[in-house]
């Protein structure tokens, strides 16, 4: 889509969306269903420039981490969830299904949010990002649900 044709959002709308995103991140970190937790979110791009009244999108860098150190367990749960959903996914999407569903829950079908992996953000060397860190208390893997 051409740059001039992109939809613009009011700063207030983006702020509301950011606040909802932060709530969803806290929910993920306390819900044993999710096998990843939100370690950090970084807001960057046009939203950070407070002089912008209208914003193209809300750029968010995600840092998601495993809730447990047992990667085999996470891959097994991912495969089980793919089978239970009756989806036909590639091998990589199957392995990372729990990561993908965590990111999708954060996205919440929002047209305002533009989610990026934390490594992408680090490549652009943006020093103006606003960082949000989250606490997480590990949970015994026996408490995780299918």
Phi, psi and omega per residue, in radians:
X1 nan 2.370 -3.136
X2 -1.108 2.566 -3.079
X3 -0.985 -0.699 -3.121
X4 -1.205 -0.359 -3.082
X5 -1.607 -0.153 -3.117
X6 -1.123 2.513 3.106
X7 -1.268 2.453 3.086
X8 -1.861 2.501 -3.140
X9 -2.055 2.557 3.076
X10 -1.184 2.575 3.107
X11 -0.988 -0.694 -3.132
X12 -1.082 -0.694 3.113
X13 -1.129 -0.733 3.120
X14 -1.155 -0.654 3.117
X15 -1.137 -0.730 3.074
X16 -1.073 -0.756 3.134
X17 -1.119 -0.704 3.102
X18 -1.098 -0.763 3.125
X19 -1.088 -0.687 3.088
X20 -1.152 -0.700 3.091
X21 -1.053 -0.771 3.140
X22 -1.098 -0.644 3.075
X23 -1.135 -0.755 3.128
X24 -1.116 -0.635 3.105
X25 -1.087 -0.765 3.099
X26 -1.103 -0.702 3.124
X27 -1.074 -0.791 3.136
X28 -1.023 -0.760 -3.079
X29 -1.178 -0.351 -3.138
X30 -1.873 -0.063 -3.108
X31 -1.730 2.039 -3.108
X32 -1.154 -0.189 3.095
X33 -1.104 -0.733 -3.067
X34 -1.380 2.293 -3.102
X35 -1.642 -0.013 3.031
X36 -2.111 2.636 3.040
X37 -2.121 2.753 3.119
X38 -1.521 1.948 3.128
X39 -1.485 -0.693 -3.070
X40 -2.752 2.518 2.968
X41 -2.177 2.423 3.090
X42 -2.191 2.131 3.070
X43 -1.578 2.243 3.133
X44 -2.506 3.116 3.110
X45 1.544 -2.665 -2.993
X46 -1.105 -0.480 -3.133
X47 -1.140 -0.592 -3.084
X48 -1.167 -0.544 3.076
X49 -1.315 1.795 -3.021
X50 -1.179 -0.169 3.094
X51 -1.391 -0.293 3.113
X52 -1.315 2.042 3.102
X53 -1.443 -0.666 3.104
X54 -1.954 2.470 -3.020
X55 -2.276 2.414 3.141
X56 -1.216 -0.795 3.108
X57 -2.843 2.956 -3.130
X58 -1.818 1.775 -3.102
X59 -1.398 2.165 -3.109
X60 -2.255 2.171 3.015
X61 -1.609 2.274 -3.108
X62 -1.818 2.385 2.971
X63 -2.137 1.710 3.134
X64 -1.807 2.410 3.137
X65 -2.232 2.720 3.053
X66 -1.085 2.497 3.030
X67 -1.391 -0.337 3.090
X68 -2.345 2.733 -3.092
X69 -1.410 -0.113 -3.068
X70 -1.512 1.569 -3.107
X71 -1.091 -0.608 3.115
X72 -1.062 -0.718 3.102
X73 -1.086 -0.767 -3.136
X74 -1.109 -0.757 3.126
X75 -1.144 -0.667 3.113
X76 -1.118 -0.796 3.119
X77 -1.103 -0.677 3.101
X78 -1.055 -0.821 3.131
X79 -1.088 -0.741 3.120
X80 -1.077 -0.729 -3.122
X81 -1.206 -0.613 3.074
X82 -1.135 -0.804 3.108
X83 -1.054 -0.757 -3.123
X84 -1.142 -0.473 -3.126
X85 -1.499 -0.146 -3.089
X86 1.040 0.502 3.100
X87 -1.573 2.638 3.050
X88 -1.917 1.817 -3.070
X89 -2.082 2.811 3.065
X90 -1.167 2.904 3.133
X91 -1.006 -0.821 -3.128
X92 -1.134 -0.744 3.111
X93 -1.122 -0.558 3.094
X94 -1.181 -0.792 -3.139
X95 -1.096 -0.693 -3.072
X96 -1.718 0.291 -3.077
X97 -0.990 -0.738 -3.126
X98 -1.151 -0.591 3.051
X99 -1.167 -0.824 -3.101
X100 -1.085 -0.759 -3.121
X101 -1.185 -0.540 3.069
X102 -1.150 -0.808 3.123
X103 -1.113 -0.684 3.122
X104 -1.144 -0.663 3.086
X105 -1.120 -0.712 3.083
X106 -1.099 -0.752 -3.126
X107 -1.096 -0.694 3.088
X108 0.930 0.625 3.129
X109 1.011 0.401 -3.109
X110 -1.308 2.375 3.058
X111 -1.522 -0.185 -3.128
X112 -1.495 -0.705 -3.069
X113 -1.308 2.385 3.015
X114 -2.200 1.774 -3.047
X115 -1.537 2.418 -3.124
X116 -2.318 2.591 3.034
X117 -1.201 2.553 -3.109
X118 -1.008 -0.572 -3.141
X119 -1.161 -0.607 3.062
X120 -1.078 -0.777 -3.131
X121 -1.063 -0.758 -3.116
X122 -1.095 -0.531 3.138
X123 -1.181 -0.559 -3.105
X124 -1.444 -0.184 3.068
X125 0.927 0.862 3.104
X126 -1.503 2.010 -3.120
X127 -1.548 0.004 -3.032
X128 -1.808 0.124 -3.121
X129 -1.167 2.601 3.086
X130 -1.741 2.089 -3.036
X131 -1.646 2.386 3.013
X132 -2.167 2.037 3.103
X133 -1.757 2.637 -3.095
X134 -2.253 2.502 3.065
X135 -1.575 2.601 3.092
X136 -2.569 2.285 3.061
X137 -1.787 2.088 -3.126
X138 -0.994 2.549 3.136
X139 -2.038 2.539 3.089
X140 -1.048 2.338 -3.073
X141 -1.076 -0.349 3.115
X142 -1.141 -0.342 -3.104
X143 -1.486 -0.172 -3.109
X144 -1.243 2.474 -3.128
X145 -1.752 2.764 3.037
X146 -1.266 nan nan
